[in-house]
Amino acid sequence: MATRILLIDDDFELHELLSGYLGRQGIEVSTLHDAGSLEKRLERDRPDVIVRDVLMPGVDGLTALGRLRTAGDDIPVILLSARTDDVDRILGLEVGADDYIRPG
């Protein structure tokens, strides 16, 4: 069975890039463009890992992650952010992220 990733990001170009690359590696990628429907999505489809942007309109990545962890959900989450401040990385890990990636 292939690894399944849920990518949550409002950047459509990034969705295409990551979906194509990961798909060629045998990884199934599904996408959401905001975190508003994350809980409903997880009720019907549980990926192996969530990769999500920190800075998004509406519910940001840290808030969404905090809600998951408060609800007792331990699904692995990798935060993705262009922000370079170490404080952001530390905060993300303290909120419950399994990793924090800064592309580039």
N, C-alpha and C positions, 0 to 999 in steps of 0.2 A: 504494500500500500504506500502511495506517495505521501510525502510530508505535505500538510496543508497549511498555508499561511493566509491570514486575513490582513490585508494592507489597508490602513485607514489614513488617507491623506487627501487634501483638496487639490493637489497638483495632478491634473490629468496626464501630463507628459511623463511624470514620474511613475504613474500607474502603468503606462504602456511600457516604459523602459524596464521596470522591475518585473512585470508580468512576463515579458518576453524573455528576459535573461533567466529568471528562475524557472520558467516553463521549460527552457532548453536543458535545464539541470534535472528535470523530472519532478519539480516541485509544483504543486497546484496552488495557484494564487487566486483568491477572490478579493473583491474590493468594496470599500465603503468610502464615500466622499465626505462624511461627517460622522461624529460619534453619537448623534441624536438617536439613532436606531440600533446602537450596538447591543444593548441588553436583549432586545427582541431577536436580533440576528443570532446571538449566542444561544438562545433558547431552542432554535431550530437547526442550527449548524455550528458545531464547535470545531474550530480549526486547532491545529497543533500549537500554533503560536500566533500572536498578534504583533504586527509591526505598525507603529503609528507615529504620526507627526506630533510634535509637541505644540507648535504654534498653528492653531486652526481657528477659523471663525466659529462662533457658538461655543460648544464645550471643548476646551483645550485638552491636550493630551494628559496633563497631570491631573486635572479634575476627573476626567473619565477613568483614569487608572485608579485614583483614590476611591471612586465609587465602586469599581470592581473589587478592590481589596477589602473595602468596608463590608461589602456584601458576602465576603468569604470566598470569592472566586480566585483560584490560584493559577489560572491559565497563564502561561509564560507570555510576557509582554516585553518587546524591545522598543524603546523610544528612539525616534529618528528626528534629529534637529540640526539645523545649520548654525544654531547659536553656539558660540565657542566658550562661553563663560563656564568655568568649572563648578560654580555654584549651581547652575542649572542641572548639570550632570549629577551632582551630589543630591540635590533635591529629588530628581527623578528616581534615583536609586533608593532613597529613603522612603518615598511614597510607595515603592514596591515594584519598580521596574526590574527586570532580570538583566537588562543591559541597556546601554545608552550609546547610540552611534552618531558620530558627526561625519557626514560624508565629505569627501574632498580632502 
